Amino acid sequence: MKNKIFIFLLVILALWLPSCSENLNEVFKNDVEYDVTNTHFEVVDFELLTITGFNTKTGTSQKSYVVEFTSKCDLPLTEYSIDVSVYTSNNKLLSSETIEEIRPIDSHEHFVETVEVPKDLDNPIKTVKVTYSGKSSQKPSSTAIGSAKVMEFCTVTFYNESTPLAEKIVKKGSNVEEWDAPYKNNYVFSQWCSDSSKTQKFNFSSKILQDTNIYASYVLDATKLFNKVHSETMKSVVTIYNKEYDKDFWGRIENETTWNGSGVILNISNGYCYILTADHIIEKETGDYQNLTVEDYRGRTYEAKIYKKNNVPATSSTYRLAIVYFKAPPSDLEVIHFSQDINVGDDIIAIGWHNGQKNTVSHGNILKYGEPPNGYSNKIKFDVITHNAIVTSLHSGGPLLNSDLNLIGLQITNVYSTNEGIAIPTSKIWEFWELYTQ
């Protein structure tokens, strides 16, 4: 009896197994997964985001970057993996990361991932390379792997003069937003330019296709500057009158000649005011006698003398400079400020006599800093500043100022044929000053 029951069960099992196998295959056939390679993926869009944090230890803000990229696959996915590598402009690897996700995604559905990137101050982000792989319930039509997807960035640097003002990293082919107008003393911001010479206006609607520099352009705030000259700088500028004459037998003045020029206050100490001027302003040429008079910005006059060191007059035909002084200067006179920063193209201000008017102000630019113009090299043996501010021979001894109203040179002559002025640079002024005062 037991044998009959056992045989009966074997028959039933034999009949049931094929049917069960078919049912199992029907149940699990949809769980078969196929490898999806990089070829089937696409980078839809990407951005570089700047995240500003706060360091509680140092009390300063800190910036970091996040690359956010949107992707899609032409097959439905059950899981995916993304290898991300970030490189700088000199192909230095900044970071490498693998992102893995197990979740269903429909074909062509967009999915977003982010990668944090450490900031490299010397070499900004240039490229991000991503390589995809995944699993799908749908069999791919191709198993080719394909090359990594490359996302490119460009660095846009905004310059205020020669100083980098701001740096933006934008994706290649996009636009860059205009940076806020910067500040420059005694100037008004004009526009952003695409060239360092500041002749071409930058087009912010254009696409950025490579690393780009953008330069701030300014125009001189002439009204503000000239007001400051008359209210402040003139306290350091004087007029010098040189009166030469002879005396007859009876002591009466005859053959009187007077000419004038300008000067600047270099020092006020121990009850004396020391003035720098051009040597030919105080030269005694024809007369036996000489009187020097200094007039300040308020019209007050002082009897002046040529300064001497060890009984040697502080006047030099080599430097083309001289020092005069007077006693008991009023407290409102000021020493002029110096600068040795001289660049071709810089705006300059000249002060001196013009058409019978003292302390006139003219504006121009530095044309050259080097050898004197033709015809002057026999008289001047050092580099000079050549400029195009309107000056005359009566400007001699007057200051040449930069846009910060600091002294960069002393006017000594002008070239009539080209209407250019020539000034002694502050480097030679200091040599001369130390020669007679140290």
C-alpha positions as CSV (number, residue, x, y, z in Angstrom):
1,M,0.0,0.0,0.0
2,K,2.8,2.4,0.9
3,N,4.5,1.7,-2.4
4,K,1.3,2.5,-4.3
5,I,1.0,5.8,-2.5
6,F,4.6,6.7,-3.2
7,I,4.3,5.9,-6.9
8,F,1.1,8.0,-7.0
9,L,2.9,11.0,-5.5
10,L,5.8,10.7,-8.0
11,V,3.3,10.7,-10.9
12,I,1.6,13.9,-9.5
13,L,5.0,15.6,-9.0
14,A,6.1,14.8,-12.5
15,L,3.0,16.3,-13.9
16,W,3.3,19.4,-11.7
17,L,6.9,20.4,-12.1
18,P,6.8,21.5,-15.8
19,S,3.8,23.7,-15.0
20,C,5.6,25.2,-11.9
21,S,8.7,26.0,-13.9
22,E,6.6,27.8,-16.5
23,N,5.0,29.9,-13.7
24,L,8.3,30.7,-12.1
25,N,9.8,31.8,-15.4
26,E,6.7,34.0,-15.9
27,V,7.2,35.6,-12.4
28,F,11.0,36.3,-12.6
29,K,11.5,37.0,-16.3
30,N,10.9,40.8,-15.6
31,D,13.7,40.8,-13.0
32,V,16.5,40.3,-15.6
33,E,18.8,43.3,-15.6
34,Y,21.0,44.5,-18.4
35,D,24.2,46.6,-18.2
36,V,23.7,50.1,-19.5
37,T,26.9,51.8,-20.6
38,N,28.0,55.4,-20.9
39,T,26.8,55.7,-24.5
40,H,23.1,55.8,-23.4
41,F,23.5,58.7,-21.0
42,E,23.5,62.4,-21.7
43,V,24.4,65.6,-19.7
44,V,21.4,67.8,-20.2
45,D,22.6,70.9,-18.3
46,F,25.2,71.9,-15.6
47,E,26.0,74.8,-13.4
48,L,28.7,75.8,-11.0
49,L,27.2,77.0,-7.7
50,T,29.1,79.1,-5.1
51,I,28.3,78.3,-1.5
52,T,29.3,80.8,1.1
53,G,29.8,79.5,4.6
54,F,31.0,81.0,7.9
55,N,34.0,79.9,9.9
56,T,33.1,80.3,13.5
57,K,36.8,80.0,14.6
58,T,38.2,82.7,12.3
59,G,35.1,84.8,12.1
60,T,35.4,84.9,8.3
61,S,33.3,83.8,5.4
62,Q,34.4,80.8,3.3
63,K,33.5,79.9,-0.2
64,S,33.3,76.5,-1.9
65,Y,32.0,75.3,-5.2
66,V,29.3,72.7,-6.1
67,V,29.0,71.3,-9.6
68,E,25.3,70.6,-10.2
69,F,24.5,68.5,-13.3
70,T,21.3,67.2,-14.8
71,S,21.4,63.9,-16.7
72,K,19.1,61.5,-18.6
73,C,19.3,58.0,-20.0
74,D,17.5,56.8,-23.1
75,L,16.6,53.5,-21.2
76,P,14.7,53.0,-18.0
77,L,17.0,52.5,-15.1
78,T,16.9,50.5,-11.9
79,E,20.2,51.8,-10.7
80,Y,23.1,54.0,-11.9
81,S,26.6,54.9,-11.1
82,I,28.5,58.1,-12.0
83,D,32.3,58.6,-11.8
84,V,33.1,62.4,-11.5
85,S,36.5,64.0,-12.0
86,V,37.2,67.7,-11.6
87,Y,40.3,69.3,-13.2
88,T,41.8,72.8,-13.0
89,S,43.1,74.9,-15.8
90,N,46.6,73.2,-15.6
91,N,44.9,69.8,-15.7
92,K,45.4,69.2,-12.0
93,L,42.9,66.8,-10.5
94,L,41.0,68.7,-7.8
95,S,38.6,65.9,-6.8
96,S,37.3,62.5,-7.8
97,E,34.0,60.9,-6.6
98,T,31.7,58.1,-7.4
99,I,27.9,58.5,-7.0
100,E,25.7,55.4,-6.8
101,E,21.9,55.3,-6.7
102,I,19.5,52.4,-6.6
103,R,16.1,53.7,-7.7
104,P,13.8,53.4,-10.7
105,I,14.1,56.1,-13.3
106,D,12.0,56.2,-16.5
107,S,13.7,56.6,-19.9
108,H,14.6,60.2,-20.7
109,E,13.6,61.3,-17.2
110,H,15.9,64.0,-15.8
111,F,17.8,63.3,-12.6
112,V,20.1,65.8,-10.8
113,E,23.3,65.2,-8.9
114,T,25.8,67.5,-7.2
115,V,29.5,67.3,-6.4
116,E,31.3,69.5,-4.0
117,V,34.6,70.8,-5.2
118,P,37.5,72.2,-3.1
119,K,38.5,75.7,-4.1
120,D,41.9,76.1,-5.7
121,L,42.9,79.8,-5.5
122,D,45.7,79.5,-8.0
123,N,44.0,77.3,-10.6
124,P,40.3,77.6,-11.1
125,I,38.0,74.8,-12.3
126,K,38.3,74.2,-16.0
127,T,36.6,70.9,-16.8
128,V,34.4,68.2,-15.2
129,K,34.5,64.7,-16.7
130,V,31.6,62.3,-15.9
131,T,31.3,58.6,-16.9
132,Y,28.0,56.8,-16.4
133,S,27.0,53.2,-16.0
134,G,23.7,51.5,-14.9
135,K,21.2,48.7,-14.9
136,S,18.0,48.4,-16.9
137,S,15.2,45.9,-17.4
138,Q,15.3,46.8,-21.0
139,K,18.0,45.3,-23.2
140,P,20.2,48.0,-24.8
141,S,20.6,48.1,-28.5
142,S,24.3,48.8,-28.1
143,T,26.9,47.9,-25.5
144,A,29.5,50.4,-26.5
145,I,31.0,52.2,-23.5
146,G,31.8,55.6,-25.1
147,S,34.1,58.4,-23.9
148,A,33.5,60.5,-20.8
149,K,31.2,63.4,-21.0
150,V,33.1,66.7,-20.6
151,M,31.6,69.8,-19.0
152,E,33.7,72.9,-19.5
153,F,34.0,76.1,-17.5
154,C,35.7,79.5,-18.2
155,T,37.1,81.9,-15.7
156,V,36.1,85.6,-16.1
157,T,38.2,88.0,-14.1
158,F,37.1,91.6,-13.5
159,Y,40.0,94.1,-13.1
160,N,40.2,97.4,-11.4
161,E,43.3,98.9,-13.0
162,S,45.9,96.0,-12.7
163,T,44.3,94.5,-9.5
164,P,41.9,91.6,-9.9
165,L,38.6,92.7,-8.4
166,A,36.4,89.6,-8.8
167,E,36.5,86.2,-10.4
168,K,33.6,84.3,-11.8
169,I,33.6,80.8,-13.1
170,V,30.9,80.3,-15.7
171,K,30.0,77.4,-18.0
172,K,31.4,77.7,-21.5
173,G,29.0,79.2,-23.9
174,S,27.0,81.1,-21.3
175,N,26.9,84.8,-20.4
176,V,28.5,86.5,-17.4
177,E,26.7,89.0,-15.3
178,E,28.1,92.5,-15.0
179,W,30.0,93.2,-11.8
180,D,29.2,96.2,-9.6
181,A,30.9,99.5,-10.6
182,P,34.2,99.8,-8.8
183,Y,35.7,102.9,-7.2
184,K,38.8,104.9,-8.1
185,N,39.7,108.1,-6.3
186,N,38.9,111.3,-8.3
187,Y,37.4,109.3,-11.2
188,V,33.9,108.3,-12.3
189,F,33.3,104.7,-13.5
190,S,32.6,104.7,-17.3
191,Q,32.2,101.1,-18.5
192,W,33.6,97.6,-18.6
193,C,36.1,97.0,-21.4
194,S,37.3,93.9,-23.1
195,D,40.9,95.1,-23.6
196,S,43.5,96.3,-21.2
197,S,43.9,99.6,-23.1
198,K,40.2,100.2,-22.4
199,T,39.1,101.1,-25.9
200,Q,36.5,98.4,-26.5
201,K,33.3,98.2,-24.5
202,F,32.6,94.6,-23.3
203,N,29.4,93.0,-24.5
204,F,27.7,91.2,-21.6
205,S,25.2,89.5,-24.0
206,S,28.1,87.7,-25.8
207,K,28.9,84.1,-25.0
208,I,32.0,83.3,-22.9
209,L,34.0,80.7,-24.9
210,Q,37.4,81.1,-23.2
211,D,39.0,82.5,-20.1
212,T,38.2,86.3,-20.2
213,N,39.5,89.4,-18.6
214,I,37.3,92.5,-18.2
215,Y,38.7,95.9,-17.3
216,A,37.1,98.9,-15.6
217,S,37.3,102.1,-17.5
218,Y,37.1,105.6,-15.9
219,V,36.9,109.2,-16.8
220,L,38.5,111.9,-14.7
221,D,36.1,113.6,-12.3
222,A,37.6,117.0,-13.4
223,T,35.2,119.2,-11.4
224,K,35.9,117.3,-8.1
225,L,39.6,117.2,-8.8
226,F,40.0,120.9,-9.7
227,N,38.0,121.9,-6.6
228,K,40.3,119.8,-4.5
229,V,43.3,121.5,-6.1
230,H,42.1,124.9,-5.3
231,S,40.9,124.1,-1.8
232,E,43.8,121.8,-0.7
233,T,46.7,121.4,-3.0
234,M,47.3,125.2,-3.5
235,K,48.4,125.3,0.2
236,S,51.6,123.6,-1.0
237,V,52.2,125.7,-4.1
238,V,53.8,129.1,-4.2
239,T,54.8,131.8,-6.7
240,I,58.4,133.0,-6.8
241,Y,59.4,136.4,-7.9
242,N,63.1,137.1,-8.9
243,K,63.9,140.8,-9.0
244,E,67.4,141.7,-10.4
245,Y,68.7,145.3,-10.5
246,D,71.8,147.5,-10.5
247,K,72.5,150.6,-8.4
248,D,74.0,153.8,-9.7
249,F,76.6,155.9,-7.9
250,W,74.0,157.4,-5.6
251,G,72.5,154.0,-4.7
252,R,69.4,154.4,-6.8
253,I,67.9,151.2,-8.4
254,E,68.3,150.9,-12.2
255,N,68.1,148.3,-14.9
256,E,65.5,146.5,-12.9
257,T,64.2,143.2,-14.3
258,T,61.6,140.9,-12.6
259,W,60.5,137.4,-13.7
260,N,58.6,134.7,-11.9
261,G,57.9,131.0,-11.7
262,S,56.4,128.6,-9.3
263,G,57.6,126.2,-6.5
264,V,56.3,123.6,-4.1
265,I,56.7,123.3,-0.3
266,L,58.9,120.3,0.5
267,N,59.5,120.9,4.2
268,I,58.4,123.1,7.1
269,S,60.5,122.8,10.2
270,N,62.1,124.9,12.9
271,G,60.3,128.0,11.9
272,Y,61.3,127.9,8.3
273,C,59.6,126.9,5.0
274,Y,61.7,125.2,2.3
275,I,60.7,125.6,-1.3
276,L,61.7,123.5,-4.3
277,T,61.8,125.2,-7.7
278,A,63.6,125.1,-11.0
279,D,67.2,126.5,-10.9
280,H,66.7,129.1,-13.7
281,I,63.9,130.7,-11.7
282,I,66.3,132.0,-9.0
283,E,69.4,132.5,-11.1
284,K,71.0,135.9,-11.1
285,E,71.8,136.7,-14.7
286,T,72.5,140.4,-15.4
287,G,72.0,142.4,-12.3
288,D,74.4,143.0,-9.4
289,Y,71.7,142.7,-6.9
290,Q,68.8,140.2,-6.4
291,N,65.7,140.0,-4.3
292,L,63.6,136.8,-4.0
293,T,60.0,137.0,-2.9
294,V,57.6,134.1,-2.3
295,E,53.9,134.5,-2.5
296,D,51.6,131.9,-1.1
297,Y,48.0,130.8,-2.1
298,R,46.4,133.6,-0.1
299,G,48.6,136.3,-1.6
300,R,50.9,136.7,1.4
301,T,54.5,137.5,0.5
302,Y,57.7,136.6,2.2
303,E,61.3,137.6,1.6
304,A,63.2,134.5,0.6
305,K,66.8,133.4,0.3
306,I,68.6,130.6,-1.5
307,Y,69.3,127.8,0.9
308,K,72.9,126.9,1.5
309,K,74.7,123.8,2.9
310,N,78.2,124.4,4.2
311,N,78.0,127.8,2.5
312,V,77.3,126.1,-0.9
313,P,74.1,127.3,-2.5
314,A,71.4,124.6,-3.1
315,T,71.1,125.2,-6.8
316,S,72.2,122.7,-9.4
317,S,72.4,122.9,-13.2
318,T,72.9,119.1,-13.2
319,Y,69.5,118.5,-11.5
320,R,68.0,121.7,-12.9
321,L,66.7,122.3,-9.3
322,A,67.1,124.8,-6.5
323,I,65.9,125.3,-2.9
324,V,64.8,128.6,-1.4
325,Y,63.4,129.3,2.1
326,F,61.8,131.9,4.2
327,K,61.2,132.4,7.9
328,A,58.1,132.2,10.0
329,P,55.6,130.5,7.7
330,P,51.9,130.7,8.7
331,S,50.3,127.5,10.1
332,D,47.9,126.9,7.1
333,L,50.7,126.2,4.6
334,E,51.2,122.5,3.9
335,V,54.0,120.2,2.6
336,I,53.2,118.6,-0.7
337,H,52.8,114.8,-0.9
338,F,55.0,112.7,-3.1
339,S,54.6,109.7,-5.4
340,Q,57.1,107.8,-7.5
341,D,54.4,105.8,-9.4
342,I,54.8,107.1,-13.0
343,N,53.1,105.3,-15.9
344,V,52.7,106.3,-19.5
345,G,49.1,107.2,-20.1
346,D,48.3,108.3,-16.6
347,D,46.2,111.4,-16.0
348,I,48.2,114.4,-14.7
349,I,47.6,117.9,-13.4
350,A,50.0,120.8,-14.0
351,I,49.9,124.1,-12.0
352,G,51.6,127.3,-12.9
353,W,51.4,130.7,-14.6
354,H,49.4,130.9,-17.8
355,N,48.5,134.1,-19.8
356,G,49.3,136.3,-16.9
357,Q,47.2,134.2,-14.4
358,K,49.0,132.5,-11.5
359,N,48.2,129.0,-10.2
360,T,46.3,128.0,-13.4
361,V,45.4,124.3,-13.6
362,S,45.7,122.2,-16.8
363,H,45.0,118.5,-17.4
364,G,46.8,116.0,-19.6
365,N,48.5,112.6,-19.8
366,I,52.0,111.2,-19.5
367,L,53.3,110.7,-23.0
368,K,56.7,109.3,-22.1
369,Y,59.0,108.5,-19.2
370,G,62.5,108.3,-20.5
371,E,65.1,110.3,-22.4
372,P,64.5,114.0,-22.9
373,P,63.1,115.1,-26.3
374,N,65.4,116.1,-29.1
375,G,67.2,119.3,-28.4
376,Y,67.2,118.8,-24.6
377,S,69.5,115.9,-24.1
378,N,72.5,118.2,-23.9
379,K,71.0,120.1,-20.9
380,I,69.3,117.2,-19.1
381,K,71.2,113.9,-18.5
382,F,68.5,111.8,-16.9
383,D,65.0,110.4,-17.7
384,V,62.2,113.0,-17.6
385,I,58.4,113.0,-17.8
386,T,57.0,114.2,-21.1
387,H,53.3,115.2,-21.0
388,N,50.7,117.0,-23.0
389,A,49.1,119.2,-20.3
390,I,49.0,122.9,-21.4
391,V,52.1,124.6,-20.0
392,T,54.2,127.6,-20.8
393,S,57.7,128.8,-19.8
394,L,56.1,130.4,-16.8
395,H,55.1,127.0,-15.5
396,S,58.7,126.4,-14.6
397,G,59.1,125.2,-11.0
398,G,55.4,124.3,-10.8
399,P,54.2,120.9,-9.7
400,L,53.1,118.0,-11.9
401,L,50.6,115.9,-10.0
402,N,48.9,112.5,-10.5
403,S,45.2,112.0,-10.1
404,D,45.6,111.5,-6.4
405,L,47.2,115.0,-6.3
406,N,50.6,113.7,-5.3
407,L,53.7,115.3,-6.7
408,I,55.3,113.1,-9.4
409,G,57.4,115.8,-11.1
410,L,58.5,119.4,-11.2
411,Q,58.0,121.3,-14.4
412,I,61.2,122.8,-16.0
413,T,60.5,123.6,-19.6
414,N,58.2,122.9,-22.6
415,V,58.8,122.0,-26.2
416,Y,57.2,124.7,-28.3
417,S,57.2,122.7,-31.6
418,T,55.1,119.9,-30.1
419,N,53.4,121.7,-27.2
420,E,54.7,119.2,-24.7
421,G,55.9,119.8,-21.2
422,I,59.0,118.3,-19.5
423,A,59.2,117.6,-15.8
424,I,61.8,116.3,-13.5
425,P,60.7,113.0,-11.8
426,T,60.5,112.7,-8.0
427,S,63.3,110.1,-8.0
428,K,65.8,112.9,-9.1
429,I,64.1,115.4,-6.8
430,W,64.8,113.2,-3.8
431,E,68.5,112.7,-4.9
432,F,68.9,116.5,-5.1
433,W,67.0,117.1,-1.8
434,E,69.1,114.6,0.1
435,L,72.3,116.0,-1.4
436,Y,71.7,119.4,0.2
437,T,69.8,118.5,3.3
438,Q,71.4,115.3,4.7
